[in-house]
Amino acid sequence: ADVAVVELSDAVCQPSLFYHLGVRESFNMPHNVLLCCHSALPSLQALQDLCGTYTFIPYTVTAQNKVVCCDAGAMKCLAELFQPSFGTEPFFTPLAARLVRLLEGVPTNSCGYFRETIRRDIRRAREMFRGEQLSRELARIQQRLDSVELLSLDIIVNLLLSYRDVQDYDSIISLVETLRALPTCDVAEQPNVRFHYAFALSRRAGDRAQALSVLLPAVERGDGAAPDLLCLCGRIYKDTFISSGFTDTRARDRALYCKAFEVEPSLHAGINAAVLLVAAGHQFDSFVRLQQIVIQASEKLYKLNAPSWYLVSVMETFLLYKHFQKSPPVPSARQELADFWLAFLLAACQPF
């Protein structure tokens, strides 16, 4: 909001309210009006000292049920001399009039209102639409971002996440490249925006090399890279290895390198690392266990209504493992049942 009017009379609420005022300060929102009823008089002066540069207005309710304000010194006199029959209105400014004058003098920034409207519309679109319908609705919302001041990081990331969930990679790439072309906008260089841009490139046919050109400068810096960036690099190299018919050993080794140095690897990242070790010639006796993990992961993805590329990623990892790990010479009935359902899941991953 352009201005916040905060009621501080309840001492219990004051720590929380001052925290929120501090948050507003961190966003360079200095227009804050603080109110306090004269009933909190014992701590009024100390409270005023805490308010710093904020506009601080003590007020009271007269016997005639009028709300009036004045400075702290006059309020003390009023508290000592106040009599129910004494008409105070002519001597004090009505609180409503004082607030009107203050609000008229606050420079307004309509961008805050429009940003919140756009955030709300993105949330509503994700709740109401799926697939191509959601892509069209997001494109309509994006057309309203006609000012650089509206391009806040959270709005851009929400758009990117929404496009990613419907696998609209062209829209992700187009949005980020448009942001990059704006001379006064640095949102495109933020790590999470860079990640989504590289991810979309990696999913679009023929653009893996360009995706790596976006990621590698950040990954190869000496100060360490974000785990997501390392994980995506590993994913691209793994996909390159699979696409080569399992012959590009350099891509395999680079994928394993990225997985080995990933910070706090997730369960699937750990599986990927194990599978790449198998591809590099190491043998493990965990084939059945990996099948169980794949099935459990697939079930969770189904319940979460996750985008199909999540399931594709899990299945590709399993197929890579199956290609290199030696299976028992005589499959059991349990093995045949697992193979059937894994083949069913793999078929479901294919584009129709």
N, C-alpha and C positions, 0 to 999 in steps of 0.2 A: 504494500500500500504506500501511497505517496506520503501519508501522515498517519501516525498512530496516536490515539488518545487513550491514556492509560490511567485507570483508577487504582490508587495506591493505598487507600484507607485501611485495607485489611493487611495487617502486618504479616500474617501467615503467608500471604500470596506474594509479598514483596521480593523474596529471593528469585522465585520463578520469573516474575515480571521483569526484573532487572537483567536476568539471563537473556530473555527475548529481546530486550532493548539492546543488549550487547551484540546479539546476532544482527539486528538491523544496522547497527554501527558498522559491523564488518562488511555489510553490503552498501556502505556509503549512503545510508538513509537517515539523515540527521534530524528530520522533522518529527519530533516527538513531543507531545503535550502531556504533562503529568498532573493529575488531580489528586487532592487529598482533603478529606473532610476535617473540620476543626476538632472533631472528637478525638482525633489522633494527635492532639496538641503536645503531649509530653515529648514525643519524638519528632515533632514537626521540623524543628530547626536542623536536627541531625539528618533528617530525610532530605531537606532542601540542599544540604551540603553534598549529599550523595548524587544529587541530580545533575551536577556539573553544568553543562551548557544547555541542557534541556529546558524547555519552558515549564516552569513549576507554578501551579495555581492552587493555593489553598481556597477552600470555599466552606460555606455553612448554609444551613437551612433555617430561615428565620421563623419566628412564631406565626407569621402570616403565610408560612409554607412556600416562601420564595427562596430560590437558590442564588446566593450572591457570592462574589469573590473579592479578595483584596490581598495585600501582602501579609506576610507572617506577623509583623509587628502590630499592624492594625487588627489582625485576627485575634491576637492576644488581648488587646484592649476590649474587643467585642466580647470575648469570652468572660472577662472579668465584670464588665458593666452591663452585660446583656440582661434585659428585662422583657418578659413576654409582651408587655403592653407598649413597648418602645418601638416605634416605626423606623426601621433601619434602611428601607429601600432607597430613599433619596441620597444616602451617603455612600452606597456601594454599587458596584457595577454588576448587573445580572450576569451570571455565568454563561448563559446562552449567547448573550451579545458579545462577550469576550471571545468565545469560541468562534463565532461567526467571523469576527475581525481577523483572528489568527488564521483560520482556514482560507480566507480570501487572500492572505498574503503568502500562502505556501505555493511555490512553483509546482505545477502538476506534471506528472510524467505518465501519459496514457499508455506507454509501453508495458508497464506493470500489469495493467488490466488486460491488455491484449495477450500478453504472454500466458496469463492464467487461463484465459479463454481457449487459447490454442492447446495448452496442456490438457484441459478438460475434454476438448474435442478429440484429441488423440486417444485418450483413455476410452471415451465413448465409442469411437470407431473400432478399437480393438475388441471391445465387448460385443458389438453388434454385427461385425462383418468378418468374413474369412476369405482367403484366396484373392481372386482378381477384384472382387468387390472392395476388399480392404485396401488393395493397391490404389484403386481409383479414388477412394475416399481420402487416403493419405495424400495423393497428388493434389486433390482439391484443397486440402488444408495447407499444403506446402505453398500453393500459389498465393496464400495470404501473407506469407513472410516477405513482404515487399520493402522491408527496412532492415538494415544491418543491426539496429538496436534490438530487433525482435529475435535475432539468431543467438539465443542463449544456448549454452552447452547442453543443458538438460533437455531442451526441446529437440535439438538436433539428434542427440543420442536416442531419445524416444522414437523419433522418426526412423532412425537407422535400425533399431531393434524391431520395430514393426515391419519394416521392409524385409528384414532378415527372416522373420518368422513365416512370411508368405513366399520366401525365396525369390523376391523381386530384386535380383542382384544389379540389374541395369539401373534401377532407380537409386540404389545406394551409391553406385559409382558416379552417376550423374549429379546427385546432390553434393557429394564431397568435392567433385571437380569444379562445380559451380562455386562452392565456398572458397576453394583454393584460388579461384580467379578474382575474388573480391580483395582489393588492396588493403582495406581497413578491417578485415576479419581474420582472426587467428584461430578460430574454432577448429578448422580442418587439421591443424597441427597437434591437437590434443591427442594423447596416447589412445584413448578409447575410440575416438573417431578414426584415427589411423588404423587401428585394429579392424574395425568394421569395413573400412575401405579395402584393406588388404584381403580380408576374408572374402568379400564379394568378388574381387579379382580372381582369387584362387578357385572360386566355384564356377567362374565363367570360362567357357572353353577357350584355350589359347592364351590365357592371361596369367598363368602361374609365374612366369619369369618376372612380369611387372609387379606381381604381388610381393615376390621376394625382394625386388628393388626398393619397395616401400618399407619392408620389415628389417632387412639386414642392417642398414645404417644404425637403427635403434638397438638391435640385438647385439651387434658387434662392438658397441661402446664399452669402454672399460669399467664404467660405473654400474654395470649390471642392467639387465633388461627385465621388463615386466613379465611375469610368468605366462600371461596370455599370449604375448608376442612370441616367446620361445615355443609355446605349445603349437601355435599356428604355423610357425616355421617347420616344426617337426611334422605337422599334418601335411603340409605341401610337399615336403620331401618324400613322405610315405606314399602319397598319392602318385608322385612321379615314379617312384619305384614300382608300384602296382601297374601303372600305365605302361611301363616299359616291358611288361611281361616278366617281371622279377629279375631283370638282367642289369639294371642300372645300380651297381653296387655303391657308387659314390653317393647317390641319393639315399640309399639305405643307410649308409654310415652317417651321413649328415642328419638324417632323421633320428638315428639313435643318439647322436651327440646332443641334439636339442632336447631330447627326452631326458638324457642323463643329467643335464644341467638345469632342468626346469625346477623352480623353487616350489616346495610344497605340492608335489604332483597329486592330482586327483586319482581316484580308482581307475578310471579309463585311461588316464595318462600312464599309470603304472602298467596296465595291461598292454598298452601300445609298446612300452619299452621292452617288456618281456617278449612280445611277439617279434619285435625287430631283432632281439637277440637270437631267437629261434631262426629267423631268416638269415642271420649272420653265421649260422652253423652250430649254435648251442642247442642242446636237447633238454627238454623238461618233461616230467611225467605228470603233467597237469592238464591234459587235453580234456578230460571229462569235467574237471573243475572249471575250466574256461568256458565250456559249453553251458554249464549251469549259470555262470555269471552273465553270459550273453543273453540267456533266456530271461533271467531276472531283470536285467537292464532293459530289455525290450518290453517287458510287462510294465515296468515303471514308466517308460516313455509313452506307452499307450494310455495309461491312466492319466498322465499329465497332458495328454493331447498335444504332444510335442511335434514340431515340424518334422517332415519325413527325413530331412537330411541328418537329424540326430540318429535315427535308426540306421540309415545308410552307413554312417561312420562306424557304428558298432559292428555291423555286418561285414564291412570291408576289413576291419581288424581281424575278425574271426576267420574270414576266408584266407587272409594272409597267413595266419597261424596254421590253418588246415593244409595249406599248400606245402609248407615246409616240415610240419611235424608228422612223424610216421604214425599211421593208424594201425590198430591191431589187425593181423592178417585175417581173422574171422570176426566180423562185427557181431556184437550181441544184439538181442532184441531191443534193449534200451538204447544202444547206439543207433539202430535203424530208426527208432521213434524220434530221437533227437535230430537225426539227419533230415527226416521228413519235415519237422516243424521249422528247422533252420532254413531249409529250401523254400518253405512257404513264406517265411519272413523275408528272404532274399527276393522272391518274386514280387512281394508287396512293395519293395523299395524301388522297383524299376519305374521309370516314367511311363505313363499310359498314353 
